[in-house]
Each structure stands twice: as C-alpha cells, then as structure tokens.
Amino acid sequence: MLGPALEAQLRPHDLTFRHFPQSFEVSSLGGWLATRSGGHFATLHTHVDDFVESIRAVTPRGPWESRRLPGSGAGPSPDRLLLGSEGIFGVITEAWMRLQDRPRFRASGVARFPTFEAGATAARVLAQSGLWPSNCRLLDATEALITGAGDGSAHLLLIAFESADHPVDAALARAAVLVADHGGTVEPAAPRRAEEVGQEADAADRWKATFLRAPYIRDSLVGLGLINETFETAITWDRFDAFVAGIRSVTEDALRSVGAWPGLVTCRLTHVYPDGAAPYFTVIAPGKRSGRLEQWAEVKESVMEALVAGGGTVTHHHAVGRDHRPGYDRQRPDLFAAQLRAAKRAVDPGAILNPGVLIDP
Ligand SMILES: Cc1cc2nc3c(=O)[nH]c(=O)nc-3n(C[C@H](O)[C@H](O)[C@H](O)COP(=O)(O)OP(=O)(O)OC[C@H]3O[C@@H](n4cnc5c(N)ncnc54)[C@H](O)[C@@H]3O)c2cc1C
C-alpha cells in the first residue's frame, strides 16, 4: 500500500495516518515499517515506530504476528524487532496502525537568525518547551536561498502548529516569545485569502514545494552533470555545534580531494528532540564527466567515517541498506550484531531473505 493510496482510503472517514516521508508518493507502509521511516513532522512522533499497534510478517519458518495492544511491558517487543529489520526476518504483510483525526487548525511563522548556531539554540528551546510544533525546521542561509524560502541573508526557522481539536495560535505566540528570547525575529504567516489557499504564499510554502519536488530536481541536476546527493544523521545537543561544523568541513575537504569543488554543502534540521537534532546535508557539486559514482562513493565513505567518529548515526531515517552498511557495522555494538544473526537464523535458517542487508548471516 503506497502512501497516496493509504491516505485516499482514510480521507472519506476524516482520518489520516499523517506520516509523510519525502518519498511518500512511491514508498509503502510495509517499507516504512521495515526501514523505520521518518515522517515530515519535526517533533514528538517523528518515526513510524510511534504509530504501530501490531505487525504481521511472513517468515520462511511461518507467520509472526504480535498482539493488538495499546501498550505492553511484556518483555522485548516483537514489533520492535521487525521495525527497521529491512526485510531480513520476514515480509511484513499487515499492520494495525494508530490513525488521527485530520488537522483543522493551523498556524505558522518563520524566524530569521544571524547564525545557524543561534537558530539551532532556538530550535532546541522549542523542542524542550512541550509545545511540540509540527514543523520546527531550521534551514541554513544557503539552503533557504536554493529552496526559494529566503534570499540567503539569514538562517530560517520554519515553525508550524496544527491540531484536529483546538486553535493553535496561542502555541505559535508562545513559540515566538521563546524564539525572540534567543535572537530570532518571527514573522507570522499572513492570513490567507480564499484565492491564495494552495498557492506558495510564504517562505514555508515555498520551502515545502521545493522539498516535494527535490527528488525530481535532483534527477535533472544529475542529468546536467552535477553530483547531487544528501545524507542525514542525528546528534545530541551537547555535541551539536562542533559536530555540524566538523561534518561540513569533512564533506567540503572530501569534495575538494575528488576534484568536485567549488560546490555547495547545505544543512537543515529535519527533526528536533528535547535531547538532540537530526541534521540533513545536501551536496551539489560539479562532477567529472564520467566517474561521478566513484567520486561520490569516496566522499560518502569519508562522511560516514566522520559521522560515526563524531558520535552521530549513519542515518536518522534513510535506513541502512547497502549504502550505509559499512558505517552501520562500525556504529552498532558487536554483541548486538551477534544477536541479530541468531535472530535471523531462528526465522530464516537458509538465509534467503535480503542476504547482506544489516548483517552477513
Ligand atoms: C528521494 C528520497 C527521499 C526519501 N525521503 C525519506 C524520508 O523523508 N523519510 C524516510 O524515512 N525515508 C526517506 N527515504 C528513504 C525511503 O524511501 C524510506 O526508507 C521508505 O520508508 C522505504 O519504503 P519503500 O516502500 O520504498 O521500501 P523499499 O525501498 O522498496 O525497501 C526498503 C527495504 O525494506 C525492505 N522492505 C520493503 N517492504 C517490505 C515489507 N513489506 N516487509 C519487509 N521488508 C520490506 C526491502 O527489502 C528493502 O530492504 C527517501 C528516499 C528517497 C530516494
């Protein structure tokens, strides 16, 4: 069941699953569960994990189905073992998921900051405030420029609230006070005239439109001979500033060393937590006429090494797959890998499911 079909089935009931990864159009509920997908909303329920009630999978040894429970403390969760298993334990065929009423109330604004670090501090304070904004996305000035959200003169924090139950203007007003306390100036989105609904009226709209088009734009840029890739991670706030600066410079150095410079390395925060954030980097650089895959592979290897060495993760929501496998091997505990191998042997003794994904059986 792909994202649009899922939402189309819920719409007549005024319900939504409200999980919108950038790949929403072409990815499936089973795939989201198998990869621990991260949705579009910045705080609180960030990953699909938070919406699972029960999962059914078919393994080579037979079906595996958890009980439908709103919560349970009965030992390690069978669902948690399937979440992020990337198909190595079985094929997920059914799931009971928590749905939500469709939001009816919305309020949004954009805050400008002189430095990325100041914007990150404001994002941290918002993440720790208990307001749980649906959007709390910090764009560095270059990211703001190339997505049309800004003119490149400031770092932008896109803030939004939504609810199915109550007006959220008070939450936005409180967020504006917190942001102002940390050097940001908030411009609330102007109320829309009827003819403007659905149009790209403000910075947040322009950013969202570019976000949705980005995978298509990427294909065009690659067609023009550029390297255009992204990578994402997560890190706790205490290490945030040094980590982001370090990753930026490792990426730029790596691009230089493969002859793909001058280029652009931009950063935004896709998700914020009370204890940390998920920085997302975009790279646009001139590639060699032939050999861009090799150029990127070298850059990616250096980046992955730096992400793990700096205490981050090789992926916050893009999953491991074959791309991130070398970094994943370095970041997980060895004993955990042994447990995964044993768990796989129990359900897939012939190791026929996705060999080489997550572990070498
Ligand atoms: C342009 C782009 C943007 C993206 N944006 C996001 C984003 O915003 N958030 C995010 O989380 N991810 C994102 N992704 C990564 C990816 O789309 C997600 O991880 C998505 O959840 C994968 O779902 P899928 O159905 O496409 O699975 P696939 O890509 O088809 O499969 C992924 C893995 O899961 C396994 N798998 C798939 N379905 C099942 C199943 N039913 N049972 C068991 N195993 C299964 C496959 O074997 C494979 O190992 C993006 C990817 C691209 C290319």
The ligand as an SDF file (V2000), in Angstrom:
LIG
                    3D

 53 58  0  0  0  0  0  0  0  0999 V2000
   14.2560   10.9520   -2.7070 C   0  0  0  0  0  0  0  0  0  0  0  0
   14.0840   10.1470   -1.4700 C   0  0  0  0  0  0  0  0  0  0  0  0
   13.5410   10.7360   -0.3420 C   0  0  0  0  0  0  0  0  0  0  0  0
   13.3960    9.9960    0.8270 C   0  0  0  0  0  0  0  0  0  0  0  0
   12.8270   10.6050    1.8990 N   0  0  0  0  0  0  0  0  0  0  0  0
   12.6580    9.9020    3.0350 C   0  0  0  0  0  0  0  0  0  0  0  0
   12.0630   10.4970    4.1890 C   0  0  0  0  0  0  0  0  0  0  0  0
   11.6660   11.6540    4.1920 O   0  0  0  0  0  0  0  0  0  0  0  0
   11.9340    9.7390    5.2960 N   0  0  0  0  0  0  0  0  0  0  0  0
   12.3470    8.4270    5.3160 C   0  0  0  0  0  0  0  0  0  0  0  0
   12.2000    7.7720    6.3290 O   0  0  0  0  0  0  0  0  0  0  0  0
   12.9260    7.8620    4.2580 N   0  0  0  0  0  0  0  0  0  0  0  0
   13.0820    8.5380    3.1180 C   0  0  0  0  0  0  0  0  0  0  0  0
   13.6430    7.9390    2.0320 N   0  0  0  0  0  0  0  0  0  0  0  0
   14.0960    6.5340    2.1430 C   0  0  0  0  0  0  0  0  0  0  0  0
   12.9850    5.5000    1.7900 C   0  0  0  0  0  0  0  0  0  0  0  0
   12.0990    5.9920    0.8490 O   0  0  0  0  0  0  0  0  0  0  0  0
   12.2430    5.0940    3.0220 C   0  0  0  0  0  0  0  0  0  0  0  0
   13.1460    4.4120    3.8750 O   0  0  0  0  0  0  0  0  0  0  0  0
   10.9910    4.2370    2.8040 C   0  0  0  0  0  0  0  0  0  0  0  0
   10.4550    4.0000    4.0970 O   0  0  0  0  0  0  0  0  0  0  0  0
   11.2350    2.9490    2.1150 C   0  0  0  0  0  0  0  0  0  0  0  0
    9.9760    2.3480    1.8230 O   0  0  0  0  0  0  0  0  0  0  0  0
    9.7560    1.5650    0.4460 P   0  0  0  0  0  0  0  0  0  0  0  0
    8.3670    1.0430    0.4850 O   0  0  0  0  0  0  0  0  0  0  0  0
   10.1520    2.4280   -0.6910 O   0  0  0  0  0  0  0  0  0  0  0  0
   10.7820    0.3720    0.6270 O   0  0  0  0  0  0  0  0  0  0  0  0
   11.9140   -0.1220   -0.3790 P   0  0  0  0  0  0  0  0  0  0  0  0
   12.8680    0.9680   -0.6620 O   0  0  0  0  0  0  0  0  0  0  0  0
   11.2700   -0.8340   -1.5010 O   0  0  0  0  0  0  0  0  0  0  0  0
   12.6280   -1.2070    0.5570 O   0  0  0  0  0  0  0  0  0  0  0  0
   13.4860   -0.7960    1.5910 C   0  0  0  0  0  0  0  0  0  0  0  0
   13.9470   -2.0390    2.3510 C   0  0  0  0  0  0  0  0  0  0  0  0
   12.8450   -2.5580    3.1070 O   0  0  0  0  0  0  0  0  0  0  0  0
   12.5220   -3.8600    2.6730 C   0  0  0  0  0  0  0  0  0  0  0  0
   11.0650   -3.9370    2.5990 N   0  0  0  0  0  0  0  0  0  0  0  0
   10.2380   -3.1760    1.8360 C   0  0  0  0  0  0  0  0  0  0  0  0
    8.9480   -3.5390    2.0470 N   0  0  0  0  0  0  0  0  0  0  0  0
    8.9860   -4.5330    2.9670 C   0  0  0  0  0  0  0  0  0  0  0  0
    7.9910   -5.3240    3.6050 C   0  0  0  0  0  0  0  0  0  0  0  0
    6.6830   -5.1830    3.3470 N   0  0  0  0  0  0  0  0  0  0  0  0
    8.3750   -6.2840    4.5020 N   0  0  0  0  0  0  0  0  0  0  0  0
    9.6940   -6.4440    4.7680 C   0  0  0  0  0  0  0  0  0  0  0  0
   10.6740   -5.7420    4.2040 N   0  0  0  0  0  0  0  0  0  0  0  0
   10.3350   -4.7850    3.3180 C   0  0  0  0  0  0  0  0  0  0  0  0
   13.1850   -4.0320    1.3160 C   0  0  0  0  0  0  0  0  0  0  0  0
   13.5240   -5.3680    1.0740 O   0  0  0  0  0  0  0  0  0  0  0  0
   14.4140   -3.1710    1.4550 C   0  0  0  0  0  0  0  0  0  0  0  0
   15.4470   -3.8610    2.1470 O   0  0  0  0  0  0  0  0  0  0  0  0
   13.8080    8.6460    0.8570 C   0  0  0  0  0  0  0  0  0  0  0  0
   14.3310    8.0580   -0.2920 C   0  0  0  0  0  0  0  0  0  0  0  0
   14.4670    8.7880   -1.4420 C   0  0  0  0  0  0  0  0  0  0  0  0
   15.0270    8.1300   -2.6600 C   0  0  0  0  0  0  0  0  0  0  0  0
  1  2  1  0
  2  3  1  0
  2 52  2  0
  3  4  2  0
  4  5  1  0
  4 50  1  0
  5  6  2  0
  6  7  1  0
  6 13  1  0
  7  8  2  0
  7  9  1  0
  9 10  1  0
 10 11  2  0
 10 12  1  0
 12 13  2  0
 13 14  1  0
 14 15  1  0
 14 50  1  0
 15 16  1  0
 16 17  1  0
 16 18  1  0
 18 19  1  0
 18 20  1  0
 20 21  1  0
 20 22  1  0
 22 23  1  0
 23 24  1  0
 24 25  2  0
 24 26  1  0
 24 27  1  0
 27 28  1  0
 28 29  2  0
 28 30  1  0
 28 31  1  0
 31 32  1  0
 32 33  1  0
 33 34  1  0
 33 48  1  0
 34 35  1  0
 35 36  1  0
 35 46  1  0
 36 37  1  0
 36 45  1  0
 37 38  2  0
 38 39  1  0
 39 40  1  0
 39 45  2  0
 40 41  1  0
 40 42  2  0
 42 43  1  0
 43 44  2  0
 44 45  1  0
 46 47  1  0
 46 48  1  0
 48 49  1  0
 50 51  2  0
 51 52  1  0
 52 53  1  0
M  END
$$$$
